[in-house]
Structures are given as C-alpha cells and as structure tokens.
Amino acid sequence: MLLKKVGAGTLSSPRSHQEVDIVRACKEVLASVSDNLTALSFEESLMDKVLCACQRIIDGAQTVLASEGKTTLHSPRVHPMLQLVADVPLLASHVALWSSFFDGLNLLFLHDLLAGAADQVKIVGHQTTSLLQGCDGYLTSLMSESSRKLTTAVLSLCMICGELSLATDSTVIRLDHSTKGYNTFRLSRDVNKHFLQGCIKFAQQTLAGGVSALKDYQTRAMDRKDSTDPTQ
C-alpha cells in the first residue's frame, strides 16, 4: 500500500498498487501522444492518420489477445487496453472529419464510400467493447472472435481508404518508404495490401464505367447517323 501526504503530519487513505498501475498506464498513453507528434506527423494527410490509427488498433488488439485474458482493469498490464480505447475514438474522429471535408460534394459514389467507412468504424467500436468484455471475464473464445472481427473491419476500412485516396486525390506519404521519419512507424503488409486493393478496385470500377459510357455514346452516335442518313 502507498500512503499519500495531505498536510503536515497527516496521511490520506492508502492507494493500492492497482490504482498506481492504472495511473502509470494512463501517463504512458499520454506520453505516446507526444511521441507521435514528430515532424512527419505534421506532413501527414488525414488519410495517413486514418491508416496509422488502423495500424495501432490492429497491433493493440493483437497485444491484448496475446495476454490470454490476463489483462484486466485490475492488472498491471493495462497499457495496451488503454491505448486501444484511446485509438478507437481517434479513428472515429478522423473519419468524421474526413466526411465533413467532402460534405458539400453531391457525389453519390463518394457518399457511399464515406458511409461505408463510418459503418466499419462502428463495427470496430463494437468489437473493441466485446474484446474488453472478454478480457474482464477471462473469456478467451470471445476475445479471439472479437479480435478477428475487429481486424477484419479495420482492414475493410483500409480498403475503403484506398478507394477514397483515388476518388479524392489524397496524398499518402506513409506509402513512400523514402520519406524522412518513415522508420519511426511502419504500416504492416496487411494494411498496405488492403489499401492498394482498394486503389485497384476504384481504378477498375472507374475504367469499367468509362468504357460503358463510351459504348453508350457510340451507340447514340450511330443511331443519330442512321436517322439523318438520306440514303436510308
């Protein structure tokens, strides 16, 4: 037990080591915020920040799962849980801010992509809650299922990010390995893979739409030619 001085010669009620561990973990989470404010972070686009948040959430979920239910609010290993709880709302705020940037654009496909991103964030939040419930009750099966669904939702969001990056012509410096400060935080192969799959999907859909429109215009042109041909 730890005793805290309140005044001259007086002591407050003892603080448990559990409380001290939680306070220490909170301080570590806050310190990580300062550590993330590197020169590179000021050059990042909002897309970069979303991808980085996605990566931290995946890493955090895997760390919590690796504890096999031993990480609870009453254990000294609360830091990964607190970091995860901090990153999920941060991801939600990034996506909400993202949506506000393009709110004035009356483009159906863009609206659908942003709505899809918001849906995945909701799933991430729900599965994070489920994961923590598994930790609290030492339910390893619930932890495994929640972690799997959480990771799937995050990677789906990364794929939507790829589509949005081309749709909005967003810069993503985290994909440039030559960027100064890149090695301080790397996106995993899975995050990169799903992001690029989203880029490919959007490019293919755009190309298919262009080809379809071209054929339609060609058909219209032929119809007009036939209707104005004096020999017909």
Backbone as CSV, one residue per row, in Angstrom:
resi,resn,N_x,N_y,N_z,CA_x,CA_y,CA_z,C_x,C_y,C_z
1,MET,0.822,-1.195,0.000,0.000,0.000,0.000,0.865,1.257,0.000
2,LEU,0.380,2.310,-0.635,1.091,3.568,-0.666,0.296,4.597,0.098
3,LEU,0.987,5.400,0.928,0.347,6.455,1.700,0.710,7.796,1.104
4,LYS,-0.251,8.641,0.964,-0.042,9.945,0.348,-0.171,11.039,1.394
5,LYS,0.791,11.950,1.443,0.748,13.066,2.368,-0.291,14.082,1.930
6,VAL,-1.128,14.503,2.889,-2.143,15.506,2.601,-1.743,16.834,3.190
7,GLY,-1.304,16.835,4.386,-0.855,18.059,5.053,0.296,17.735,5.971
8,ALA,0.638,18.666,6.814,1.762,18.455,7.718,1.422,17.346,8.703
9,GLY,2.154,16.237,8.616,1.991,15.160,9.564,0.750,14.314,9.372
10,THR,0.001,14.516,8.280,-1.218,13.734,8.060,-1.075,12.886,6.814
11,LEU,-1.765,11.780,6.793,-1.714,10.856,5.667,-3.123,10.534,5.200
12,SER,-3.299,10.428,3.908,-4.603,10.072,3.357,-4.771,8.559,3.394
13,SER,-5.903,8.092,2.937,-6.135,6.658,2.870,-5.164,6.032,1.875
14,PRO,-4.752,4.796,2.114,-3.750,4.153,1.256,-4.256,3.943,-0.160
15,ARG,-3.335,4.027,-1.126,-3.643,3.755,-2.524,-3.102,2.385,-2.874
16,SER,-3.899,1.601,-3.548,-3.472,0.251,-3.916,-2.506,0.307,-5.093
17,HIS,-1.773,-0.772,-5.261,-0.866,-0.869,-6.408,-1.664,-0.896,-7.710
18,GLN,-2.909,-1.392,-7.648,-3.756,-1.410,-8.835,-4.023,0.007,-9.328
19,GLU,-4.313,0.911,-8.401,-4.557,2.300,-8.779,-3.309,2.930,-9.372
20,VAL,-2.166,2.639,-8.753,-0.902,3.190,-9.241,-0.606,2.678,-10.644
21,ASP,-0.877,1.392,-10.890,-0.643,0.807,-12.214,-1.509,1.480,-13.271
22,ILE,-2.763,1.757,-12.926,-3.668,2.399,-13.872,-3.207,3.820,-14.175
23,VAL,-2.799,4.546,-13.127,-2.304,5.908,-13.320,-1.055,5.898,-14.189
24,ARG,-0.159,4.962,-13.921,1.072,4.868,-14.707,0.756,4.570,-16.172
25,ALA,-0.187,3.662,-16.400,-0.565,3.319,-17.771,-1.181,4.517,-18.487
26,CYS,-1.998,5.292,-17.765,-2.594,6.497,-18.359,-1.508,7.489,-18.765
27,LYS,-0.497,7.635,-17.922,0.609,8.545,-18.227,1.375,8.069,-19.457
28,GLU,1.523,6.753,-19.600,2.231,6.212,-20.759,1.457,6.475,-22.048
29,VAL,0.126,6.354,-21.965,-0.700,6.632,-23.142,-0.582,8.093,-23.543
30,LEU,-0.621,8.991,-22.556,-0.486,10.419,-22.846,0.899,10.740,-23.398
31,ALA,1.912,10.057,-22.874,3.271,10.277,-23.370,3.396,9.833,-24.822
32,SER,2.675,8.774,-25.190,2.738,8.283,-26.570,2.148,9.293,-27.539
33,VAL,1.202,10.114,-27.055,0.631,11.165,-27.901,1.713,12.165,-28.284
34,SER,2.526,12.549,-27.305,3.623,13.484,-27.572,4.658,12.861,-28.494
35,ASP,4.917,11.570,-28.283,5.900,10.885,-29.124,5.460,10.840,-30.583
36,ASN,4.143,10.791,-30.800,3.620,10.720,-32.170,3.667,12.065,-32.894
37,LEU,3.886,13.140,-32.151,3.943,14.469,-32.767,5.341,14.736,-33.312
38,THR,5.735,13.937,-34.271,7.029,14.100,-34.916,6.889,15.054,-36.094
39,ALA,8.020,15.362,-36.701,7.990,16.241,-37.876,7.153,15.611,-38.980
40,LEU,7.217,14.277,-39.072,6.464,13.574,-40.104,4.965,13.720,-39.889
41,SER,4.533,13.737,-38.619,3.095,13.798,-38.337,2.474,15.093,-38.834
42,PHE,3.267,16.167,-38.925,2.737,17.441,-39.401,2.652,17.487,-40.928
43,GLU,3.329,16.558,-41.587,3.269,16.485,-43.041,2.200,15.499,-43.513
44,GLU,1.723,14.674,-42.604,0.757,13.641,-42.969,-0.587,14.227,-43.383
45,SER,-1.213,13.541,-44.315,-2.590,13.877,-44.672,-3.517,13.186,-43.683
46,LEU,-4.794,13.535,-43.748,-5.769,12.871,-42.886,-5.836,11.385,-43.226
47,MET,-5.615,11.059,-44.496,-5.580,9.660,-44.918,-4.472,8.909,-44.190
48,ASP,-3.292,9.524,-44.080,-2.178,8.918,-43.351,-2.564,8.649,-41.904
49,LYS,-3.218,9.616,-41.286,-3.580,9.494,-39.875,-4.604,8.382,-39.659
50,VAL,-5.531,8.233,-40.598,-6.509,7.142,-40.507,-5.795,5.792,-40.603
51,LEU,-4.881,5.659,-41.550,-4.153,4.404,-41.723,-3.292,4.084,-40.506
52,CYS,-2.654,5.102,-39.928,-1.833,4.885,-38.735,-2.691,4.450,-37.551
53,ALA,-3.859,5.064,-37.416,-4.777,4.669,-36.343,-5.230,3.224,-36.549
54,CYS,-5.498,2.864,-37.791,-5.875,1.484,-38.107,-4.769,0.514,-37.696
55,GLN,-3.532,0.881,-38.008,-2.404,0.014,-37.666,-2.267,-0.148,-36.160
56,ARG,-2.391,0.943,-35.417,-2.262,0.865,-33.955,-3.378,0.021,-33.343
57,ILE,-4.585,0.120,-33.901,-5.708,-0.667,-33.381,-5.472,-2.158,-33.620
58,ILE,-4.990,-2.513,-34.800,-4.677,-3.917,-35.078,-3.605,-4.416,-34.123
59,ASP,-2.543,-3.630,-33.957,-1.456,-4.017,-33.053,-1.958,-4.145,-31.619
60,GLY,-2.799,-3.188,-31.204,-3.318,-3.209,-29.842,-4.193,-4.419,-29.582
61,ALA,-5.048,-4.753,-30.544,-5.927,-5.917,-30.390,-5.114,-7.200,-30.292
62,GLN,-4.060,-7.305,-31.085,-3.214,-8.493,-31.043,-2.474,-8.596,-29.716
63,THR,-2.041,-7.455,-29.179,-1.345,-7.450,-27.894,-2.273,-7.875,-26.766
64,VAL,-3.489,-7.348,-26.784,-4.470,-7.716,-25.761,-4.818,-9.197,-25.874
65,LEU,-4.992,-9.683,-27.094,-5.327,-11.090,-27.295,-4.201,-11.996,-26.811
66,ALA,-2.965,-11.564,-27.019,-1.812,-12.364,-26.605,-1.738,-12.534,-25.093
67,SER,-2.434,-11.666,-24.364,-2.422,-11.767,-22.900,-3.260,-12.939,-22.409
68,GLU,-4.069,-13.530,-23.306,-4.909,-14.685,-22.985,-5.826,-14.413,-21.805
69,GLY,-6.406,-13.216,-21.810,-7.377,-12.898,-20.772,-6.785,-12.420,-19.473
70,LYS,-5.457,-12.301,-19.404,-4.830,-11.892,-18.146,-4.805,-10.385,-17.976
71,THR,-5.004,-9.651,-19.058,-5.001,-8.197,-18.981,-6.397,-7.703,-18.625
72,THR,-6.574,-7.199,-17.426,-7.848,-6.650,-16.980,-7.607,-5.276,-16.396
73,LEU,-8.679,-4.609,-16.028,-8.537,-3.288,-15.426,-7.886,-3.368,-14.058
74,HIS,-7.725,-4.594,-13.529,-7.127,-4.763,-12.212,-5.760,-5.432,-12.302
75,SER,-5.158,-5.399,-13.465,-3.830,-5.973,-13.632,-2.860,-4.877,-14.039
76,PRO,-1.558,-5.127,-13.852,-0.571,-4.101,-14.203,-0.411,-3.891,-15.700
77,ARG,-0.960,-4.800,-16.518,-0.773,-4.694,-17.966,-1.984,-4.048,-18.618
78,VAL,-2.311,-2.863,-18.182,-3.491,-2.182,-18.717,-3.147,-1.236,-19.859
79,HIS,-1.854,-0.989,-20.089,-1.459,-0.020,-21.113,-2.001,-0.349,-22.501
80,PRO,-1.858,-1.603,-23.004,-2.391,-1.885,-24.350,-3.891,-1.691,-24.442
81,MET,-4.608,-1.962,-23.358,-6.052,-1.761,-23.369,-6.390,-0.283,-23.440
82,LEU,-5.702,0.522,-22.638,-5.957,1.963,-22.639,-5.583,2.580,-23.980
83,GLN,-4.484,2.113,-24.572,-4.070,2.624,-25.878,-5.115,2.294,-26.934
84,LEU,-5.668,1.087,-26.857,-6.710,0.670,-27.790,-7.961,1.524,-27.617
85,VAL,-8.335,1.756,-26.369,-9.519,2.570,-26.077,-9.314,4.011,-26.541
86,ALA,-8.077,4.489,-26.517,-7.787,5.852,-26.977,-7.782,5.941,-28.500
87,ASP,-7.320,4.882,-29.162,-7.181,4.920,-30.621,-8.512,4.781,-31.355
88,VAL,-9.459,4.052,-30.785,-10.746,3.852,-31.469,-11.515,5.167,-31.632
89,PRO,-11.686,5.977,-30.552,-12.348,7.271,-30.748,-11.559,8.210,-31.653
90,LEU,-10.218,8.084,-31.621,-9.394,8.910,-32.503,-9.674,8.559,-33.959
91,LEU,-9.783,7.269,-34.243,-10.121,6.828,-35.596,-11.487,7.362,-36.001
92,ALA,-12.444,7.294,-35.085,-13.799,7.780,-35.376,-13.797,9.273,-35.679
93,SER,-13.004,10.036,-34.926,-12.956,11.488,-35.150,-12.297,11.816,-36.478
94,HIS,-11.274,11.047,-36.859,-10.619,11.251,-38.156,-11.604,11.008,-39.301
95,VAL,-12.365,9.921,-39.214,-13.319,9.582,-40.273,-14.444,10.606,-40.331
96,ALA,-14.895,11.075,-39.158,-15.950,12.100,-39.126,-15.451,13.399,-39.755
97,LEU,-14.203,13.769,-39.449,-13.615,14.975,-40.030,-13.464,14.815,-41.533
98,TRP,-13.074,13.649,-41.931,-12.947,13.299,-43.339,-14.263,13.542,-44.071
99,SER,-15.349,13.038,-43.479,-16.671,13.184,-44.094,-17.065,14.647,-44.231
100,SER,-16.702,15.452,-43.228,-17.070,16.873,-43.262,-16.347,17.615,-44.382
101,PHE,-15.154,17.152,-44.747,-14.402,17.790,-45.828,-15.149,17.716,-47.156
102,PHE,-15.843,16.607,-47.374,-16.485,16.368,-48.667,-18.002,16.416,-48.569
103,ASP,-18.498,17.003,-47.487,-19.942,17.048,-47.254,-20.666,17.838,-48.341
104,GLY,-20.007,18.855,-48.893,-20.657,19.704,-49.892,-20.660,19.128,-51.291
105,LEU,-19.916,18.040,-51.493,-19.847,17.436,-52.826,-21.009,16.472,-53.018
106,ASN,-21.830,16.757,-53.981,-23.017,15.930,-54.230,-22.663,14.784,-55.177
107,LEU,-21.802,13.894,-54.686,-21.363,12.751,-55.479,-21.799,11.474,-54.769
108,LEU,-22.634,10.701,-55.414,-23.207,9.510,-54.789,-22.136,8.496,-54.419
109,PHE,-21.182,8.248,-55.319,-20.167,7.236,-55.049,-19.298,7.635,-53.858
110,LEU,-19.033,8.939,-53.714,-18.230,9.416,-52.595,-19.007,9.285,-51.288
111,HIS,-20.287,9.604,-51.359,-21.150,9.460,-50.184,-21.200,7.999,-49.733
112,ASP,-21.289,7.081,-50.694,-21.346,5.656,-50.365,-20.045,5.181,-49.714
113,LEU,-18.915,5.654,-50.212,-17.626,5.270,-49.638,-17.482,5.781,-48.207
114,LEU,-17.865,7.031,-47.978,-17.767,7.606,-46.636,-18.725,6.916,-45.674
115,ALA,-19.911,6.562,-46.165,-20.871,5.830,-45.330,-20.320,4.449,-44.982
116,GLY,-19.656,3.828,-45.952,-19.038,2.530,-45.701,-17.931,2.625,-44.671
117,ALA,-17.147,3.704,-44.733,-16.081,3.918,-43.753,-16.664,4.083,-42.353
118,ALA,-17.737,4.846,-42.250,-18.389,5.060,-40.952,-18.936,3.748,-40.395
119,ASP,-19.488,2.913,-41.258,-20.022,1.616,-40.821,-18.918,0.731,-40.248
120,GLN,-17.761,0.731,-40.893,-16.649,-0.087,-40.402,-16.134,0.428,-39.061
121,VAL,-16.128,1.734,-38.874,-15.697,2.303,-37.591,-16.648,1.875,-36.481
122,LYS,-17.942,1.832,-36.783,-18.923,1.378,-35.790,-18.658,-0.074,-35.393
123,ILE,-18.326,-0.898,-36.377,-18.013,-2.301,-36.092,-16.757,-2.396,-35.233
124,VAL,-15.760,-1.571,-35.545,-14.525,-1.552,-34.759,-14.832,-1.209,-33.303
125,GLY,-15.662,-0.203,-33.088,-16.022,0.185,-31.731,-16.758,-0.923,-31.000
126,HIS,-17.694,-1.559,-31.688,-18.473,-2.642,-31.076,-17.580,-3.827,-30.724
127,GLN,-16.697,-4.214,-31.640,-15.838,-5.371,-31.400,-14.763,-5.071,-30.357
128,THR,-14.341,-3.819,-30.251,-13.396,-3.451,-29.192,-14.053,-3.613,-27.828
129,THR,-15.303,-3.180,-27.716,-16.056,-3.356,-26.472,-16.194,-4.835,-26.133
130,SER,-16.493,-5.639,-27.147,-16.634,-7.079,-26.947,-15.308,-7.709,-26.519
131,LEU,-14.214,-7.232,-27.103,-12.885,-7.733,-26.741,-12.574,-7.443,-25.279
132,LEU,-12.888,-6.242,-24.831,-12.626,-5.871,-23.439,-13.527,-6.646,-22.481
133,GLN,-14.741,-6.944,-22.908,-15.623,-7.781,-22.093,-15.021,-9.171,-21.926
134,GLY,-14.430,-9.677,-22.991,-13.764,-10.968,-22.915,-12.594,-10.938,-21.956
135,CYS,-11.850,-9.834,-21.955,-10.726,-9.682,-21.028,-11.214,-9.669,-19.582
136,ASP,-12.285,-8.935,-19.351,-12.797,-8.777,-17.994,-13.329,-10.094,-17.439
137,GLY,-13.887,-10.936,-18.329,-14.442,-12.204,-17.866,-13.554,-13.405,-18.136
138,TYR,-12.316,-13.156,-18.591,-11.377,-14.231,-18.918,-11.978,-15.192,-19.951
139,LEU,-12.700,-14.644,-20.918,-13.355,-15.448,-21.952,-12.489,-15.435,-23.207
140,THR,-11.590,-16.386,-23.313,-10.626,-16.385,-24.415,-11.301,-16.572,-25.771
141,SER,-12.388,-17.350,-25.817,-13.082,-17.557,-27.094,-13.710,-16.256,-27.584
142,LEU,-14.288,-15.484,-26.664,-14.872,-14.193,-27.024,-13.782,-13.224,-27.461
143,MET,-12.643,-13.266,-26.774,-11.519,-12.407,-27.140,-11.033,-12.716,-28.551
144,SER,-10.898,-14.006,-28.867,-10.399,-14.411,-30.185,-11.357,-13.988,-31.291
145,GLU,-12.645,-14.230,-31.074,-13.647,-13.882,-32.082,-13.727,-12.373,-32.287
146,SER,-13.705,-11.627,-31.183,-13.797,-10.166,-31.270,-12.572,-9.581,-31.952
147,SER,-11.395,-10.111,-31.611,-10.160,-9.625,-32.228,-10.163,-9.892,-33.727
148,ARG,-10.655,-11.066,-34.116,-10.711,-11.413,-35.545,-11.662,-10.484,-36.293
149,LYS,-12.849,-10.261,-35.739,-13.831,-9.391,-36.387,-13.355,-7.942,-36.405
150,LEU,-12.676,-7.535,-35.337,-12.147,-6.171,-35.270,-11.108,-5.958,-36.371
151,THR,-10.186,-6.922,-36.498,-9.141,-6.818,-37.522,-9.742,-6.808,-38.925
152,THR,-10.763,-7.641,-39.150,-11.434,-7.681,-40.451,-12.058,-6.330,-40.786
153,ALA,-12.710,-5.715,-39.791,-13.344,-4.407,-40.007,-12.304,-3.331,-40.296
154,VAL,-11.189,-3.374,-39.576,-10.132,-2.379,-39.781,-9.533,-2.515,-41.178
155,LEU,-9.280,-3.741,-41.603,-8.711,-3.954,-42.939,-9.709,-3.575,-44.035
156,SER,-10.999,-3.784,-43.779,-12.025,-3.334,-44.733,-12.002,-1.817,-44.847
157,LEU,-11.784,-1.154,-43.715,-11.670,0.304,-43.718,-10.439,0.741,-44.506
158,CYS,-9.337,0.004,-44.365,-8.123,0.323,-45.124,-8.376,0.213,-46.626
159,MET,-9.190,-0.756,-47.017,-9.528,-0.920,-48.436,-10.365,0.259,-48.926
160,ILE,-11.304,0.701,-48.099,-12.103,1.877,-48.448,-11.203,3.107,-48.544
161,CYS,-10.185,3.163,-47.690,-9.226,4.272,-47.745,-8.540,4.318,-49.106
162,GLY,-8.214,3.135,-49.634,-7.594,3.076,-50.950,-8.498,3.637,-52.030
163,GLU,-9.780,3.286,-51.954,-10.750,3.819,-52.921,-10.877,5.331,-52.783
164,LEU,-10.967,5.793,-51.544,-11.131,7.229,-51.299,-9.895,8.028,-51.691
165,SER,-8.728,7.409,-51.569,-7.498,8.135,-51.900,-7.476,8.530,-53.372
166,LEU,-7.965,7.642,-54.242,-8.033,7.972,-55.667,-9.229,8.857,-55.968
167,ALA,-10.334,8.598,-55.288,-11.547,9.385,-55.538,-11.369,10.845,-55.149
168,THR,-10.543,11.097,-54.135,-10.348,12.468,-53.635,-8.953,13.007,-53.927
169,ASP,-8.143,12.210,-54.647,-6.776,12.619,-54.988,-5.983,12.980,-53.730
170,SER,-6.068,12.112,-52.720,-5.389,12.354,-51.443,-3.936,11.887,-51.498
171,THR,-3.072,12.621,-50.837,-1.668,12.246,-50.727,-1.492,11.297,-49.547
172,VAL,-0.706,10.243,-49.744,-0.438,9.281,-48.671,1.071,9.091,-48.581
173,ILE,1.708,9.821,-47.687,3.170,9.764,-47.612,3.652,8.519,-46.881
174,ARG,2.776,7.859,-46.136,3.169,6.652,-45.411,3.511,5.502,-46.350
175,LEU,3.093,5.596,-47.597,3.417,4.559,-48.571,4.760,4.803,-49.236
176,ASP,5.324,5.982,-49.010,6.619,6.334,-49.597,7.716,5.962,-48.608
177,HIS,8.410,4.866,-48.863,9.427,4.376,-47.934,10.640,5.288,-47.847
178,SER,10.770,6.214,-48.774,11.915,7.126,-48.753,11.644,8.361,-47.903
179,THR,10.400,8.490,-47.396,10.041,9.657,-46.601,10.865,9.708,-45.322
180,LYS,11.388,10.876,-44.992,12.167,11.041,-43.774,11.285,10.783,-42.560
181,GLY,11.762,9.913,-41.667,10.990,9.580,-40.481,10.074,8.392,-40.682
182,TYR,10.135,7.785,-41.869,9.251,6.656,-42.180,9.444,5.502,-41.208
183,ASN,10.697,5.234,-40.830,11.000,4.078,-39.994,10.497,4.205,-38.562
184,THR,10.026,5.390,-38.170,9.537,5.556,-36.801,8.226,4.816,-36.587
185,PHE,7.459,4.626,-37.628,6.187,3.900,-37.534,5.834,3.367,-38.909
186,ARG,5.779,2.065,-39.025,5.529,1.458,-40.331,4.147,0.826,-40.389
187,LEU,3.539,0.940,-41.546,2.291,0.235,-41.793,2.625,-1.211,-42.146
188,SER,1.832,-2.136,-41.644,2.085,-3.552,-41.886,1.769,-3.932,-43.329
189,ARG,2.193,-5.123,-43.693,1.927,-5.615,-45.050,0.427,-5.734,-45.302
190,ASP,-0.328,-6.187,-44.291,-1.779,-6.340,-44.463,-2.467,-4.997,-44.702
191,VAL,-2.064,-3.986,-43.947,-2.660,-2.655,-44.123,-2.333,-2.115,-45.509
192,ASN,-1.075,-2.219,-45.907,-0.670,-1.773,-47.248,-1.415,-2.544,-48.337
193,LYS,-1.526,-3.859,-48.154,-2.171,-4.718,-49.150,-3.629,-4.323,-49.361
194,HIS,-4.372,-4.141,-48.270,-5.791,-3.809,-48.399,-5.987,-2.391,-48.942
195,PHE,-5.092,-1.486,-48.580,-5.169,-0.131,-49.127,-4.995,-0.169,-50.644
196,LEU,-3.986,-0.894,-51.108,-3.725,-0.979,-52.549,-4.838,-1.730,-53.275
197,GLN,-5.436,-2.721,-52.614,-6.580,-3.412,-53.218,-7.738,-2.444,-53.442
198,GLY,-7.914,-1.525,-52.500,-8.945,-0.505,-52.658,-8.652,0.412,-53.834
199,CYS,-7.384,0.767,-53.996,-6.986,1.605,-55.138,-7.297,0.897,-56.457
200,ILE,-6.933,-0.391,-56.513,-7.167,-1.173,-57.729,-8.663,-1.300,-58.009
201,LYS,-9.438,-1.551,-56.960,-10.890,-1.688,-57.124,-11.504,-0.417,-57.701
202,PHE,-11.102,0.734,-57.149,-11.650,2.002,-57.637,-11.231,2.256,-59.077
203,ALA,-9.960,1.971,-59.400,-9.469,2.184,-60.763,-10.220,1.301,-61.756
204,GLN,-10.449,0.044,-61.378,-11.167,-0.878,-62.269,-12.615,-0.442,-62.473
205,GLN,-13.263,-0.020,-61.383,-14.652,0.429,-61.496,-14.759,1.694,-62.338
206,THR,-13.796,2.590,-62.161,-13.796,3.829,-62.941,-13.576,3.539,-64.420
207,LEU,-12.634,2.641,-64.691,-12.351,2.267,-66.079,-13.556,1.576,-66.709
208,ALA,-14.183,0.670,-65.955,-15.358,-0.035,-66.473,-16.493,0.943,-66.746
209,GLY,-16.651,1.918,-65.865,-17.680,2.931,-66.069,-17.402,3.775,-67.291
210,GLY,-16.118,4.097,-67.506,-15.737,4.882,-68.680,-15.979,4.128,-69.973
211,VAL,-15.643,2.840,-69.979,-15.857,2.012,-71.172,-17.344,1.889,-71.468
212,SER,-18.140,1.704,-70.414,-19.591,1.590,-70.590,-20.181,2.879,-71.155
213,ALA,-19.701,4.014,-70.623,-20.192,5.305,-71.118,-19.784,5.523,-72.569
214,LEU,-18.558,5.109,-72.915,-18.075,5.254,-74.286,-18.926,4.439,-75.261
215,LYS,-19.262,3.219,-74.866,-20.109,2.380,-75.720,-21.495,2.994,-75.888
216,ASP,-21.994,3.575,-74.804,-23.311,4.208,-74.862,-23.300,5.392,-75.821
217,TYR,-22.249,6.225,-75.715,-22.128,7.376,-76.614,-21.974,6.922,-78.069
218,GLN,-21.241,5.841,-78.265,-21.037,5.319,-79.614,-22.358,4.836,-80.211
219,THR,-23.152,4.168,-79.392,-24.462,3.690,-79.848,-25.371,4.857,-80.208
220,ARG,-25.366,5.893,-79.378,-26.185,7.078,-79.649,-25.757,7.756,-80.948
221,ALA,-24.440,7.836,-81.137,-23.921,8.476,-82.351,-24.349,7.705,-83.599
222,MET,-24.291,6.382,-83.532,-24.703,5.561,-84.674,-26.196,5.709,-84.950
223,ASP,-26.997,5.806,-83.870,-28.443,5.986,-84.047,-28.744,7.311,-84.735
224,ARG,-28.038,8.362,-84.330,-28.256,9.679,-84.938,-27.804,9.690,-86.394
225,LYS,-26.710,8.988,-86.656,-26.210,8.924,-88.029,-27.230,8.236,-88.932
226,ASP,-27.792,7.150,-88.413,-28.787,6.415,-89.204,-30.039,7.251,-89.449
227,SER,-30.433,8.037,-88.437,-31.665,8.827,-88.576,-31.494,10.011,-89.522
228,THR,-30.257,10.447,-89.729,-30.016,11.600,-90.611,-29.448,11.198,-91.965
229,ASP,-29.229,9.906,-92.168,-28.661,9.428,-93.432,-29.737,9.504,-94.526
230,PRO,-29.533,10.319,-95.571,-30.551,10.477,-96.629,-30.756,9.219,-97.453
231,THR,-29.807,8.307,-97.409,-29.944,7.082,-98.198,-30.835,6.058,-97.530
232,GLN,-31.121,6.283,-96.240,-31.956,5.328,-95.509,-33.422,5.528,-95.854
